[in-house]
Amino acid sequence: MFRTAVIILVSNKTPAVKTEKGIREFLIPQLNILNFEVKKLLIKAEQELLSLEFNTLSKQYDILLIVGELNNNIILNALGNICCKEIKIKDVLTLKTESDLQGMLPPTAKLLTSDNLPFPVIYLQRIFILKEDILEEQFNHVLKKHLQQYALEPLFKKVIKVHLNGNSNKIVDTLKKLVHLELQSEDSVSNLIVSSPKFENLVECEKKLKHELNENFIESSESIDVLRSIYESTDQKIVSSLEVIEKCLDSYGPDNTFLSFNGGKDCTVLLHLVYTVLKVKYPDYKKPIICLYVKSKETFEEQDTFISQCSIFFNLNIIEITSDIKNALNNVITTQPNLKAVFMGTRRTDPYSQHLDMFQMTDPNWPQIMRVSPLLDWHFSDIWDYLLFYKVPYCKLYDLGYTSLGSSSNTVRNPSLAYFDTNQGKNVYLPAYKLINESEERSGRNIGK
């Protein structure tokens, strides 16, 4: 998915011969091995120019690698500038803990580290900042595995359990034109391992199998290896969210919880996390996940298509109600009074959400239900890190320049993502994950109101 890289060497030394040699003889060949094409190697020392390069190059290329010493503050100031966040400047070399370093970075930045590293890699939306004197160590212990994952093409994979007979074998043969298929037989039950780089192909395959096999179709599940890798994550946002979801399911039970889902990026991450917990921690639970889709009168066709695809891929029971959220909630808990908790994809940056708790009952004048918000402390960048790193399918509108989905009549592509592509010679819109300043996330919403 990601193939192009740019390296910027930030140095006050003239010339920075040793570091440049290390980049040319070690870093660039290593990137080539991972199938990244290094488009440019730039040497910069001026903060203003560096900020401009960060902003421009992050739009043009997939990966930015910044190499330099951090004690001159040029790099960190430039990082703050593109996020529109003021950096609390300290002498980096005197910082005693990673939390001290994290405290002086933009809130959307992360530290990638390991037990073998004396200093972490600073990361923000596929911008990696490396310390020049430990460049090779940082690459080998941390950066390499991240770049390997980003370089992988998406491959959607499911294990489908079926009863096969002579006629159904013909059905399976026809599906080989649509997906890659492996057959593993276990007594009377067969496992079909189906995979495709195209999400829609995998969904179509499962749809056809359900239709043709009827009662001989038993169940399907995303590859457990993918789901277990999420549980192995050391990202504290992911770890915390999994704990919140587990606590909710342990407290209320899977049968008594549902999920608010409209096909947007946040609730797509939430759905994938809830699905992961159910498959890993509740492997015997086979019922569809109940999802409430509060539909506006003017929706995007792409959004509805994606929701329909998710319904098949994740085994969802979609309750679609065209109403406001309050009446929709009332409808659901009146008709299904066993439902006691709803998973919400709310983040603190959403309107009126700054002071919410992870577990919070609805207001007294609302239908009474426990709102559970596992993503409350996630940033816009965290959402896209998850979707891109774990190759989670998402609505195609986000690749067209939309960053927040509302009504189709008053939502447009984000103006902040408009960009003149010199190669194409025309204006284009960058995908949503290219937006760095998260305060601009809702630009393009409620246009004309």
C-alpha positions in Angstrom: 0.0 0.0 0.0 2.8 2.4 0.9 5.7 2.6 -1.5 7.4 6.0 -1.6 9.7 7.5 1.0 11.7 10.7 1.5 14.6 11.2 3.9 15.5 14.5 5.4 18.8 14.9 7.2 18.6 17.8 9.6 22.0 18.9 10.7 23.9 22.0 11.7 27.1 20.3 10.7 28.6 21.3 7.4 28.9 18.8 5.9 27.2 16.0 7.8 29.4 13.5 6.1 29.2 10.6 8.5 25.5 10.6 8.9 24.8 11.1 5.2 27.1 8.1 4.5 25.1 6.0 7.0 21.9 7.0 5.3 23.2 6.1 1.8 24.9 2.9 2.8 22.5 1.6 5.4 19.1 3.2 5.5 18.3 3.6 1.8 19.3 0.0 0.9 17.2 -1.3 3.9 14.2 0.7 2.6 14.7 -0.7 -0.9 14.7 -4.3 0.6 11.3 -3.4 2.1 10.1 -2.3 -1.4 10.2 1.4 -0.6 11.5 3.7 -3.3 13.4 6.6 -1.8 12.4 9.6 -4.0 14.6 12.3 -2.3 17.4 12.8 0.2 17.3 16.4 1.5 19.7 18.2 3.9 18.1 21.0 5.9 18.9 23.1 8.9 16.4 26.0 8.9 13.3 25.5 11.0 11.0 27.5 8.7 12.1 25.5 5.6 11.8 22.2 7.5 8.2 22.9 8.5 7.4 23.7 4.8 9.1 20.5 3.7 7.2 18.4 6.3 3.9 19.8 5.1 4.6 19.5 1.4 6.4 16.1 1.4 3.9 14.4 3.6 1.3 15.2 1.0 3.4 13.9 -1.9 4.9 10.8 -0.4 3.9 7.9 1.8 6.7 7.9 4.4 8.9 10.7 5.8 12.1 9.7 7.7 13.7 12.6 9.5 17.3 12.0 10.7 19.1 14.3 13.1 20.0 15.4 16.6 17.1 16.5 18.7 18.9 18.8 21.1 18.8 21.8 18.7 14.9 21.8 18.7 14.7 22.4 15.0 13.0 19.1 14.3 10.5 19.2 17.2 9.5 22.8 16.5 8.9 21.9 12.9 6.8 19.0 14.0 4.7 21.3 16.2 4.3 23.8 13.4 2.6 21.3 11.1 0.2 20.3 13.9 -0.4 23.9 14.8 0.7 23.0 18.4 3.3 24.9 20.4 6.1 22.7 21.5 7.2 23.0 25.2 10.9 23.2 24.5 13.3 21.5 26.9 16.8 20.1 26.5 15.9 16.6 25.1 19.2 15.1 26.4 18.2 16.0 30.0 14.8 14.2 29.9 14.9 11.2 32.2 11.8 9.3 31.1 9.7 8.7 28.0 6.8 10.4 29.6 8.9 13.5 29.9 9.6 13.4 26.2 5.9 12.6 25.4 4.9 15.7 27.4 6.8 18.1 25.2 5.4 16.6 21.9 2.2 17.3 20.1 -0.6 15.1 21.7 -1.0 13.2 18.4 2.7 12.1 18.4 3.8 8.7 19.6 6.9 7.1 20.9 7.9 3.8 19.3 10.4 1.9 21.5 11.8 -1.4 22.6 13.8 -2.7 25.6 17.0 -2.6 23.5 16.7 1.1 22.5 18.3 4.0 24.4 16.0 6.5 22.7 12.6 6.0 21.0 11.6 6.8 17.5 9.2 9.8 17.4 6.2 9.1 15.2 3.4 11.1 13.8 1.2 9.9 10.9 3.9 8.1 9.0 6.5 10.7 9.8 9.4 8.9 11.7 12.0 10.9 13.5 15.3 9.1 14.0 18.3 10.1 16.2 21.4 10.1 13.9 23.9 8.5 16.3 21.6 5.4 16.8 20.0 5.3 13.4 20.8 1.6 12.8 19.6 0.5 16.2 16.3 2.4 15.8 15.7 0.9 12.4 16.5 -2.7 13.4 14.6 -2.7 16.7 11.5 -0.6 15.9 11.2 1.0 12.5 11.7 -2.0 10.3 8.6 -3.9 11.6 6.4 -0.8 11.3 7.5 -0.2 7.7 7.1 -3.9 6.8 3.5 -3.7 8.0 2.7 -0.5 6.2 4.3 -1.8 3.0 2.0 -4.9 3.0 -0.8 -4.9 0.5 -4.2 -5.3 2.1 -5.3 -8.9 2.1 -8.7 -9.6 3.5 -9.0 -13.2 4.8 -11.8 -15.3 6.4 -12.3 -18.9 7.5 -15.7 -20.1 6.4 -17.1 -23.4 7.8 -19.4 -25.3 5.5 -20.9 -28.7 4.8 -19.8 -29.6 1.3 -21.3 -32.2 -1.1 -20.9 -32.9 -4.8 -23.0 -30.0 -5.9 -21.4 -27.5 -3.6 -18.0 -28.4 -4.9 -19.1 -26.9 -8.2 -20.1 -23.7 -6.4 -16.7 -23.5 -4.7 -15.0 -23.9 -8.1 -16.8 -20.9 -9.5 -15.7 -18.8 -6.5 -12.0 -19.3 -7.4 -12.5 -16.6 -10.1 -13.5 -14.2 -7.4 -11.1 -15.0 -4.5 -8.1 -17.2 -3.6 -9.5 -20.3 -2.0 -8.0 -23.1 0.1 -10.0 -26.1 1.2 -9.4 -28.0 4.5 -11.7 -30.9 5.4 -12.5 -32.0 8.9 -14.9 -34.9 8.9 -18.2 -33.6 7.7 -17.2 -30.0 8.1 -14.9 -28.2 5.6 -13.0 -25.0 6.2 -12.8 -22.7 3.3 -10.0 -20.2 3.7 -10.8 -17.4 1.3 -8.7 -14.3 0.7 -8.6 -11.3 -1.6 -6.9 -7.9 -1.8 -10.4 -6.6 -2.6 -12.8 -6.3 0.4 -15.8 -6.3 -1.9 -14.7 -9.6 -3.6 -14.5 -11.3 -0.2 -17.9 -10.0 0.7 -19.4 -11.1 -2.6 -17.9 -14.6 -2.1 -19.5 -15.0 1.3 -22.8 -13.7 0.0 -22.8 -16.2 -2.8 -21.9 -19.1 -0.4 -24.7 -18.2 2.0 -27.2 -18.0 -0.8 -26.2 -21.2 -2.6 -25.5 -23.4 0.5 -28.3 -22.2 2.7 -28.3 -24.5 5.8 -24.9 -26.0 4.8 -23.3 -22.6 5.5 -22.2 -22.8 9.2 -20.3 -19.7 10.1 -17.4 -17.4 9.1 -14.7 -15.5 10.9 -11.9 -13.2 10.1 -8.5 -14.9 10.4 -7.7 -15.3 14.1 -4.0 -14.5 13.5 -5.0 -10.9 12.5 -7.2 -10.5 15.6 -4.5 -11.9 17.9 -2.0 -9.4 16.6 -4.2 -6.6 17.8 -4.2 -8.1 21.3 -0.4 -8.2 21.1 -0.2 -4.4 20.4 1.7 -2.3 22.9 -0.1 0.9 21.7 -1.7 2.1 24.9 -4.7 3.5 23.1 -5.5 0.0 21.7 -4.7 -1.7 25.0 -7.0 0.6 27.0 -9.9 0.3 24.5 -9.7 -3.5 24.6 -9.9 -3.3 28.4 -13.0 -1.1 28.2 -14.7 -3.4 25.8 -13.9 -6.5 27.8 -15.2 -4.8 31.0 -18.5 -3.9 29.2 -19.0 -7.4 27.8 -18.1 -9.0 31.1 -20.5 -6.7 33.0 -23.5 -6.8 30.7 -22.9 -9.8 28.4 -22.7 -9.8 24.6 -26.5 -10.5 24.3 -27.3 -7.2 26.1 -25.0 -4.8 24.3 -25.1 -3.2 20.9 -23.1 -0.9 18.8 -23.9 2.5 17.2 -22.6 2.2 13.6 -23.0 4.5 10.6 -20.1 3.3 8.5 -17.8 6.2 9.6 -14.1 5.8 10.4 -14.5 6.0 14.2 -17.2 3.4 14.5 -15.4 1.2 12.0 -12.5 1.0 14.3 -14.8 0.4 17.2 -16.6 -2.4 15.4 -13.3 -4.1 14.6 -12.2 -3.9 18.2 -15.5 -5.2 19.5 -15.4 -8.0 16.9 -11.8 -8.8 17.9 -12.7 -9.1 21.6 -15.7 -11.3 20.9 -13.7 -13.7 18.7 -10.7 -13.9 21.0 -12.3 -13.8 24.4 -15.8 -15.2 23.6 -15.0 -17.8 20.9 -18.2 -19.7 21.5 -20.4 -16.7 21.0 -21.8 -17.0 17.5 -24.7 -14.6 17.4 -24.6 -11.5 15.1 -23.4 -8.2 16.6 -26.4 -5.9 17.0 -25.8 -2.5 15.4 -28.0 0.5 15.4 -27.7 2.6 12.2 -29.4 6.0 12.7 -29.9 6.9 9.1 -30.4 10.5 7.9 -32.7 11.2 5.0 -29.8 12.1 2.7 -27.0 9.5 3.0 -24.1 8.8 0.7 -24.5 5.7 -1.5 -21.0 4.7 -0.8 -21.7 4.8 3.0 -24.8 2.6 2.7 -22.9 0.1 0.4 -20.1 -0.1 3.0 -22.5 -0.8 5.8 -24.1 -3.5 3.8 -20.7 -5.1 3.1 -19.8 -4.9 6.8 -23.1 -6.6 7.7 -21.9 -9.7 5.8 -18.2 -9.5 6.6 -18.6 -9.0 10.4 -21.9 -10.9 10.8 -24.0 -7.9 11.9 -27.7 -7.5 12.7 -28.2 -4.0 11.4 -31.2 -2.1 12.9 -31.8 0.7 10.5 -33.9 3.6 11.7 -34.5 6.9 9.9 -34.9 9.3 12.9 -32.9 11.4 15.3 -30.6 9.5 17.7 -32.9 10.1 20.8 -36.0 8.5 19.2 -33.9 5.8 17.6 -32.5 4.8 21.0 -35.9 4.8 22.5 -37.2 2.6 19.7 -34.4 0.0 20.2 -34.5 -0.3 24.0 -38.4 -0.4 23.9 -38.5 -3.3 21.5 -35.4 -5.0 23.0 -35.5 -4.2 26.7 -32.7 -6.6 27.4 -30.2 -4.2 25.8 -28.4 -2.3 28.6 -25.3 -0.8 27.0 -24.3 0.7 23.7 -20.8 1.0 22.3 -20.2 4.5 20.9 -17.3 5.7 18.6 -17.3 9.1 20.4 -13.9 10.9 20.8 -13.3 13.9 23.1 -12.7 16.1 20.0 -16.3 15.5 18.9 -18.8 18.3 19.8 -20.0 18.3 23.4 -17.8 15.3 24.3 -14.8 16.8 26.1 -16.0 15.8 29.6 -17.5 12.4 28.9 -16.5 9.3 30.8 -15.7 5.9 29.3 -18.9 4.6 31.0 -21.7 7.1 31.4 -25.4 6.8 31.5 -27.5 8.8 29.1 -28.9 12.1 30.4 -32.1 11.9 32.6 -34.3 13.2 29.8 -33.0 10.5 27.4 -33.8 6.8 27.1 -31.8 5.2 29.9 -28.8 3.2 28.7 -25.1 2.9 29.5 -23.0 4.7 26.9 -19.6 3.0 26.5 -16.9 5.0 24.6 -13.7 3.0 24.2 -12.2 5.5 21.7 -12.8 8.5 23.9 -9.1 9.4 24.2 -8.1 8.6 20.6 -7.1 11.3 18.1 -8.0 11.5 14.5 -4.5 10.2 13.7 -4.9 7.2 16.0 -8.0 6.2 14.1 -6.1 6.2 10.8 -3.1 4.5 12.3 -5.3 1.6 13.3 -7.2 1.4 10.0 -4.0 1.5 7.9 -1.7 -0.5 10.0 -4.1 -3.4 10.5 -5.6 -3.2 7.0 -9.1 -2.7 8.2 -11.7 -2.0 5.4 -13.2 1.5 5.5 -15.7 3.5 3.5 -14.3 4.6 0.1 -15.4 8.2 0.7 -12.4 8.8 2.9 -10.1 8.1 -0.1 -11.9 10.9 -2.0 -11.1 13.7 0.5 -13.9 13.4 3.0 -12.7 13.4 6.6 -16.1 13.4 8.5 -19.4 12.1 7.2 -22.7 13.8 7.7 -25.6 14.4 5.4 -24.8 14.1 1.7 -26.6 17.4 1.1 -24.3 19.5 3.3 -21.0 17.5 3.5 -18.2 18.1 1.0 -14.7 17.0 0.7 -12.3 18.7 3.2 -10.9 21.9 1.7 -7.7 21.3 3.7 -7.0 18.2 1.5 -7.2 20.1 -1.8 -3.9 19.8 -3.5 -2.4 20.6 -6.9 -0.7 17.4 -8.2 2.2 18.4 -10.5 2.4 14.9 -12.0 -1.3 15.0 -13.0 -1.3 18.7 -13.7 -4.6 19.2 -11.9 -6.2 19.8 -8.5 -6.9 16.6 -6.5 -8.1 15.8 -3.1 -5.8 13.8 -0.8 -7.2 10.8 1.2 -8.4 11.6 4.7 -5.4 10.0 6.4 -3.2 12.8 5.0 -4.8 15.4 7.2 -2.3 16.3 10.0 -4.0 19.2 11.8 -6.9 17.4 13.5 -8.7 20.7 14.3 -9.6 20.7 10.6 -11.3 17.2 10.7 -14.8 18.6 10.5 -14.1 21.1 7.8 -16.5 20.2 5.0 -19.4 19.4 7.4 -22.6 21.4 7.6 -21.8 23.4 4.5 -24.5 25.9 3.7 -26.1 25.8 7.2 
